[in-house]
Amino acid sequence: MFVDSHCHINFPELAERIDELLAAMAENRVTHALCVSVNLPEWPSVMALAEAHDNLFASVGVHPDYEDVEEPTVAGLVELAQRRRVVAIGETGLDYYRLQGDLGWQRERFRVHIRAARQTGLPLIIHTRAASEDTIRILQEEGAAEVGGVMHCFTESWEVAQAAMELGFHISFSGIVTFKKAEELKEVARRVPLERMLIETDSPYLAPVPFRGKTNQPAWVKHVAEHIADLKGVPVAEVAATTTNNFFKLFRRAVP
């Protein structure tokens, strides 16, 4: 059995296909999925999915790429996180690739999420791109090791993975690890212990081989698991069982 630890099936590309997506998950033995928040105005659509389906969970947070949106507050995130189906804070973090200039607001938003996570005891879902040094530094400064979490859609170096794991974070691999030219990432996947690993789709984006270029969906997370099994030279059943167990240990509110 597989779990998709990060998807956005409330996005327009997938929102009208929920029944089809759930059926495909069942057919491919993907038992659960975490639908991840990216901003507060769209958060009710994330929450509605989690409340309507026993095998879907929700997070609450504001993605670092969203400028000129309602800024989260610690108190606001803590209040929303009281909903039973919310299992994590995020996604949050830093992205210096898509946005340039004075990004102090990104760093402050990141700190707000970490403080909310510490108040609620919920793990963090971290997005980092071209910003790994500041990401790790702020996690350290804000005491994020107290709650842990996951470095989602990981594309950084082994050294960054090590630093994150030292803070108690898991490393999550998406369809990118199946791409032919992702050699450095494949090596990171070989080295990250299965006990610290999650798998994800980041649907509707980053469809794995053999579906690269298509609209991604949670059912295809099994192809990520199969590729990691090949990289590590272990049975896919071992990757499936371990990453599923990791998911439910990390996201403690989620009930299998």
ZAKOLZA-679260 format. One record per residue (C-alpha): x, y, z; chain. Coordinates in Angstrom, 3 decimals, decimal comma, m for minus. Layout:
residues N
(atom (X; Y; Z); A),
...
This chain:
residues 256
(atom (0,000; 0,000; 0,000); A),
(atom (1,177; 3,542; m0,806); A),
(atom (0,458; 7,009; 0,602); A),
(atom (0,780; 10,242; m1,379); A),
(atom (2,243; 12,608; 1,209); A),
(atom (1,731; 15,791; m0,834); A),
(atom (m0,842; 16,692; m3,473); A),
(atom (m3,036; 19,601; m4,558); A),
(atom (m6,159; 17,893; m5,864); A),
(atom (m8,253; 20,952; m5,039); A),
(atom (m6,474; 22,814; m7,874); A),
(atom (m8,600; 23,489; m10,990); A),
(atom (m6,783; 20,849; m13,062); A),
(atom (m8,103; 18,110; m10,747); A),
(atom (m10,994; 19,489; m8,690); A),
(atom (m13,699; 18,267; m11,067); A),
(atom (m12,222; 14,744; m11,193); A),
(atom (m12,245; 13,783; m7,511); A),
(atom (m14,300; 10,596; m7,921); A),
(atom (m12,064; 9,484; m10,782); A),
(atom (m8,923; 10,267; m8,787); A),
(atom (m10,130; 8,330; m5,756); A),
(atom (m11,034; 5,338; m7,924); A),
(atom (m7,585; 5,394; m9,527); A),
(atom (m5,977; 5,569; m6,083); A),
(atom (m7,893; 2,473; m4,988); A),
(atom (m6,959; 0,618; m8,173); A),
(atom (m3,274; 1,402; m7,609); A),
(atom (m3,332; 0,611; m3,852); A),
(atom (m2,756; 4,253; m2,843); A),
(atom (m4,714; 4,253; 0,383); A),
(atom (m4,382; 7,872; 1,563); A),
(atom (m3,268; 11,318; 0,413); A),
(atom (m2,456; 14,627; 2,079); A),
(atom (m4,001; 17,636; 0,324); A),
(atom (m1,721; 20,583; 1,001); A),
(atom (m2,728; 24,204; 1,494); A),
(atom (m1,016; 26,997; m0,465); A),
(atom (m3,039; 30,054; 0,591); A),
(atom (m5,822; 31,011; 2,961); A),
(atom (m8,591; 31,932; 0,453); A),
(atom (m8,396; 28,442; m1,094); A),
(atom (m7,944; 26,626; 2,206); A),
(atom (m11,696; 25,843; 2,576); A),
(atom (m11,514; 23,739; m0,614); A),
(atom (m8,644; 21,733; 0,891); A),
(atom (m10,553; 21,299; 4,130); A),
(atom (m13,739; 20,261; 2,333); A),
(atom (m11,952; 17,403; 0,592); A),
(atom (m10,479; 16,114; 3,835); A),
(atom (m13,808; 16,298; 5,630); A),
(atom (m15,662; 14,556; 2,799); A),
(atom (m13,279; 11,606; 2,374); A),
(atom (m11,864; 9,433; 5,145); A),
(atom (m8,641; 8,756; 3,226); A),
(atom (m7,755; 12,408; 2,573); A),
(atom (m6,088; 14,759; 5,044); A),
(atom (m5,407; 18,505; 5,027); A),
(atom (m2,734; 20,996; 5,993); A),
(atom (m3,002; 24,754; 6,580); A),
(atom (m0,473; 27,304; 5,384); A),
(atom (0,612; 29,877; 2,803); A),
(atom (3,177; 28,962; 0,139); A),
(atom (6,250; 31,237; m0,186); A),
(atom (5,520; 31,937; m3,868); A),
(atom (2,242; 33,741; m3,113); A),
(atom (2,811; 37,493; m3,007); A),
(atom (0,130; 40,052; m2,197); A),
(atom (m2,135; 37,607; m0,370); A),
(atom (m3,544; 37,580; 3,132); A),
(atom (m0,592; 37,073; 5,438); A),
(atom (m0,978; 34,282; 7,977); A),
(atom (m0,619; 34,997; 11,671); A),
(atom (0,447; 32,574; 14,347); A),
(atom (m2,923; 32,882; 16,063); A),
(atom (m4,812; 32,435; 12,796); A),
(atom (m2,916; 29,309; 11,786); A),
(atom (m3,294; 27,847; 15,269); A),
(atom (m7,054; 28,433; 15,147); A),
(atom (m7,483; 26,803; 11,728); A),
(atom (m5,275; 23,904; 12,764); A),
(atom (m7,789; 22,908; 15,424); A),
(atom (m9,907; 21,267; 12,741); A),
(atom (m9,635; 17,523; 13,199); A),
(atom (m8,574; 16,665; 9,646); A),
(atom (m5,658; 19,141; 9,677); A),
(atom (m2,478; 17,128; 10,217); A),
(atom (0,299; 19,607; 9,347); A),
(atom (1,328; 23,256; 9,010); A),
(atom (2,364; 24,366; 5,522); A),
(atom (3,422; 24,274; 2,929); A),
(atom (5,831; 26,948; 3,986); A),
(atom (9,470; 27,816; 3,421); A),
(atom (11,573; 29,894; 1,057); A),
(atom (11,813; 30,180; m2,722); A),
(atom (14,550; 32,391; m4,149); A),
(atom (14,193; 30,846; m7,610); A),
(atom (10,789; 32,145; m8,673); A),
(atom (10,961; 35,448; m6,816); A),
(atom (13,827; 37,913; m6,467); A),
(atom (14,440; 41,180; m4,658); A),
(atom (13,794; 41,871; m0,995); A),
(atom (12,297; 38,610; 0,253); A),
(atom (12,308; 39,466; 3,924); A),
(atom (8,540; 38,958; 3,903); A),
(atom (9,096; 35,321; 2,862); A),
(atom (11,423; 34,736; 5,771); A),
(atom (9,019; 36,340; 8,235); A),
(atom (6,110; 34,275; 6,868); A),
(atom (8,241; 31,163; 7,286); A),
(atom (8,928; 32,025; 10,929); A),
(atom (5,200; 32,527; 11,551); A),
(atom (4,484; 28,989; 10,325); A),
(atom (7,201; 27,450; 12,473); A),
(atom (5,882; 29,243; 15,552); A),
(atom (2,356; 28,030; 14,790); A),
(atom (3,644; 24,487; 14,366); A),
(atom (5,355; 24,629; 17,743); A),
(atom (2,177; 25,916; 19,389); A),
(atom (0,009; 23,190; 17,852); A),
(atom (2,580; 20,387; 17,968); A),
(atom (1,931; 19,673; 14,277); A),
(atom (4,749; 18,863; 11,844); A),
(atom (5,834; 21,260; 9,110); A),
(atom (5,685; 20,824; 5,337); A),
(atom (8,710; 22,661; 3,918); A),
(atom (9,191; 24,052; 0,408); A),
(atom (12,721; 25,220; m0,381); A),
(atom (14,178; 26,189; m3,732); A),
(atom (17,487; 27,998; m4,271); A),
(atom (17,287; 28,929; m0,589); A),
(atom (18,549; 25,932; 1,334); A),
(atom (21,059; 27,795; 3,521); A),
(atom (18,458; 30,249; 4,823); A),
(atom (15,845; 27,507; 5,108); A),
(atom (18,012; 25,377; 7,386); A),
(atom (19,175; 28,421; 9,359); A),
(atom (15,627; 29,583; 10,093); A),
(atom (14,500; 26,078; 11,014); A),
(atom (17,356; 25,978; 13,504); A),
(atom (16,738; 29,477; 14,873); A),
(atom (13,025; 28,889; 15,381); A),
(atom (13,373; 25,508; 17,068); A),
(atom (11,651; 23,545; 14,324); A),
(atom (13,303; 20,338; 15,544); A),
(atom (10,694; 20,372; 18,312); A),
(atom (7,990; 19,365; 15,811); A),
(atom (9,891; 18,059; 12,790); A),
(atom (8,241; 17,639; 9,446); A),
(atom (9,098; 16,949; 5,828); A),
(atom (11,232; 18,561; 3,154); A),
(atom (8,718; 18,157; 0,367); A),
(atom (9,583; 17,554; m3,296); A),
(atom (13,246; 17,405; m2,365); A),
(atom (15,697; 18,547; m5,058); A),
(atom (18,639; 19,729; m2,961); A),
(atom (22,041; 18,182; m2,213); A),
(atom (22,928; 15,339; 0,129); A),
(atom (24,392; 17,891; 2,534); A),
(atom (21,051; 19,701; 2,754); A),
(atom (19,265; 16,388; 3,276); A),
(atom (21,662; 15,569; 6,118); A),
(atom (21,103; 18,960; 7,765); A),
(atom (17,337; 18,520; 7,530); A),
(atom (17,440; 15,003; 8,949); A),
(atom (19,567; 16,233; 11,843); A),
(atom (16,629; 18,516; 12,685); A),
(atom (14,274; 15,540; 12,679); A),
(atom (12,853; 16,117; 9,199); A),
(atom (11,903; 13,514; 6,634); A),
(atom (12,905; 13,779; 2,967); A),
(atom (10,129; 13,390; 0,400); A),
(atom (10,747; 12,418; m3,214); A),
(atom (8,433; 13,282; m6,095); A),
(atom (8,294; 12,274; m9,739); A),
(atom (11,445; 14,320; m10,347); A),
(atom (13,516; 11,416; m9,002); A),
(atom (12,312; 9,313; m11,970); A),
(atom (13,571; 11,830; m14,544); A),
(atom (16,543; 10,620; m16,579); A),
(atom (18,763; 13,654; m15,939); A),
(atom (18,130; 13,842; m12,165); A),
(atom (21,342; 11,958; m11,366); A),
(atom (22,319; 13,950; m8,288); A),
(atom (18,839; 13,543; m6,832); A),
(atom (18,887; 9,802; m7,538); A),
(atom (22,109; 9,562; m5,530); A),
(atom (20,482; 11,422; m2,643); A),
(atom (17,582; 8,952; m2,767); A),
(atom (20,036; 6,060; m2,594); A),
(atom (21,604; 7,562; 0,538); A),
(atom (18,550; 8,715; 2,498); A),
(atom (17,503; 5,874; 4,836); A),
(atom (14,075; 4,472; 4,049); A),
(atom (13,106; 5,190; 7,654); A),
(atom (13,445; 8,935; 6,936); A),
(atom (11,751; 8,951; 3,541); A),
(atom (8,317; 9,858; 2,190); A),
(atom (6,950; 9,715; m1,354); A),
(atom (4,642; 12,192; m3,067); A),
(atom (3,210; 13,356; m6,365); A),
(atom (2,806; 17,130; m5,882); A),
(atom (m0,197; 16,661; m8,172); A),
(atom (m1,147; 18,137; m10,568); A),
(atom (2,539; 18,769; m11,266); A),
(atom (5,673; 16,668; m11,861); A),
(atom (4,143; 13,458; m13,177); A),
(atom (6,647; 10,604; m12,903); A),
(atom (7,990; 8,555; m15,762); A),
(atom (6,174; 7,008; m17,679); A),
(atom (3,585; 9,820; m17,456); A),
(atom (5,972; 12,789; m17,566); A),
(atom (4,309; 15,844; m19,100); A),
(atom (0,786; 14,739; m18,193); A),
(atom (m1,417; 16,072; m15,398); A),
(atom (m0,227; 14,218; m12,310); A),
(atom (m2,492; 12,431; m9,817); A),
(atom (m2,069; 10,622; m6,471); A),
(atom (m2,445; 7,159; m8,022); A),
(atom (0,896; 7,619; m9,758); A),
(atom (2,879; 7,870; m6,516); A),
(atom (3,495; 4,142; m6,840); A),
(atom (5,845; 4,878; m9,761); A),
(atom (7,961; 7,036; m7,460); A),
(atom (8,115; 4,130; m5,014); A),
(atom (9,039; 1,678; m7,764); A),
(atom (11,902; 3,896; m8,936); A),
(atom (13,252; 4,329; m5,414); A),
(atom (13,089; 0,572; m4,936); A),
(atom (15,192; 0,159; m8,090); A),
(atom (17,700; 2,770; m6,909); A),
(atom (18,074; 1,111; m3,528); A),
(atom (17,912; m2,460; m4,751); A),
(atom (15,051; m3,404; m2,417); A),
(atom (11,548; m4,767; m3,062); A),
(atom (8,930; m2,114; m3,838); A),
(atom (6,821; m3,628; m1,054); A),
(atom (9,516; m2,556; 1,412); A),
(atom (9,477; 1,024; 0,116); A),
(atom (5,680; 1,040; 0,237); A),
(atom (5,445; m0,330; 3,769); A),
(atom (8,186; 1,843; 5,235); A),
(atom (7,094; 5,137; 3,664); A),
(atom (3,483; 4,460; 4,652); A),
(atom (4,534; 3,773; 8,242); A),
(atom (6,679; 6,929; 8,189); A),
(atom (3,707; 8,991; 7,048); A),
(atom (1,447; 7,922; 9,899); A),
(atom (4,199; 8,286; 12,499); A),
(atom (5,026; 11,813; 11,326); A),
(atom (1,474; 13,048; 10,777); A),
(atom (0,213; 11,785; 14,094); A),
(atom (m3,337; 13,096; 13,677); A),
(atom (m3,825; 11,064; 10,516); A),
(atom (m5,643; 7,812; 11,162); A),
(atom (m4,948; 4,939; 8,730); A),
